[in-house]
Amino acid sequence: MKSFRSVYLFSILCLSIILLPSCNTYYQKNQQFQKSLVAGNFAGAKELLVKDEGESKGKNRLLYQCNRGWVEYSLGNYQESIQYFNQADLYIEDFQKSYGNEALALITNPGVKPYAPEDPEKVMVNYYKALAFMKMGKYDEALVEARRITQKLYDLNDKYKGKKNRYADDAFAHILIGMIYDAVNDYNNAFIAYRNAIKVYDSVFTPVFGLSVPEQLKKDVIRTAWQTGFSDEVDVFERRFGIQHSPPQSGMGQVVFLWENGFGPVKDQWSIMFTKIDKSGGWVTLQNDELGLSFPFFLGNLDNQSKSAFSDLSVFRVAFPKYLERPPYYTHARIRMDSILYPLEKAMDLNAILFKTLEDRMLREMANSLLRLAAKKAVEAAVREGDKNIGAIVGLLNAATEQADTRNWQTLPYAVHYTRIYLPEGSHTIEFEAYNGKSASKVSIPVVVVKGKTTFISHRSIETYPERSRTGK
């Protein structure tokens, strides 16, 4: 029995050494890929992904599929983009926790598990699929993606019902759904989607993320209510927004212009020291006075070795994920058409949403980290019982493997802005202008407009400042 136990403990020790992580975050490990993106070298970024195709089958397969899908989309390879995003979507749909990976993560760190996407990342997979289909003129397929987004939003509402989570719905996703229905002349469903978007702005996006209802959304909800014959709703929204509806000029086509600005945040890690305060009834409180954190932890459900390990220490170091912001270079933009200026309004702030999403689940992150700490200390206590020297080594390995999961989808935009313009049929050139103070970047974008049809243009500004902390942690 003793021999078996020695082999077991030795195996745990070897496994910990093998899985000993580097100090680099996921972002730092992919610096070459990131540099290609920031330089606008999407072909070079694709080459790096092709060389690293083994990632498509590993624990980071979802991130590989999302990055590959986005790079193909940026290169104009829309069919290839859809193929990779389809793989990502199926993975999200079929994602199940592996108990083996969960157990392994308990004695190392969560980075050994297959990557589980953040909720906004799940929705953005379908956003890019829908845009790719619309770029190809496949509006029926885009409608399928609209319905898939709707289902994901229902799932989010159910998932967080009664819980503290500020991303339980997505106003911009509803706008996108409305745009797709609008493009196929289904004005009834377009109106419903636009109205739902306004509700989410009112309840979440304005009070939490500081985003007001975009002027374009106000116009679109009134127009589609009028096109559907909902005169009462037209009156309600005209009075609320102070807009008098004017029917669009006949014989025109439409252009929906989407501006994706910068890059979203990247994950880093931070650690804090907790002091253990013993309580009665099997409870202890792990407390950090500097940050004002207090986390009760019940020891009654742990085995004797874990309880003993907790009793031996009074101070614990625990690692948690955090985001680093990558501020976009340009602060605002507009498009110019025949001397008429159309401002591009911010409809979605992915940076803010991702920060809030992580903040909302911090207590769950703490619980998982403390559970991981308990498992590590239990292994350490068992090893020390057999050999104090090896036990000391395990203690050092426990400290070294205490890292947060720093993975996330890092090609997402910082924010999305948009507008809608009406143009006569034919070829046109739209002048895009992005501003940083008085400095401006101007790009001419050709577009072919078809009478009665909607053309979607998406433009990405990749200029970004280096990553930085917003919290000071």
Secondary structure, DSSP 8 states (H G I E B T S, - for coil): -HHHHHHHHHHHHHHHHHT---S--HHHHTHHHHHHHHTT-HHHHHHHHHHTGGGGGSTTHHHHHHHHHHHHHHTT-HHHHHHHHHHHHHHHHH----HHHHHHHHHS-GGGS-----HHHHHHHHHHHHHHHHHTT-HHHHHHHHHHHHHHHHHHHHHTTTS--S-SS-HHHHHHHHHHHHHTT-HHHHHHHHHHHHHHIIIIITTTT-----HHHHHHHHHHHHHHT-HHHHHHHHHHHT-------TTEEEEEEEEEES---EEEEEEEEEEEEE-STTEEEEEETTTTEEEEEE-TTS-HHHHHHHHH-SEEEEEEEEEEE--BS--EEEEEETTEEEE-EEEE-HHHHHHHHHHHTHHHHHHHHHHHHHHHHHHHHHHHHH-HHHHHHHHHHHHHT--------TTS-SEEEEEEEEEESEEEEEEEEEEETTEEEEEEEEEEE-TT-EEEEEEEE--B---EESS--
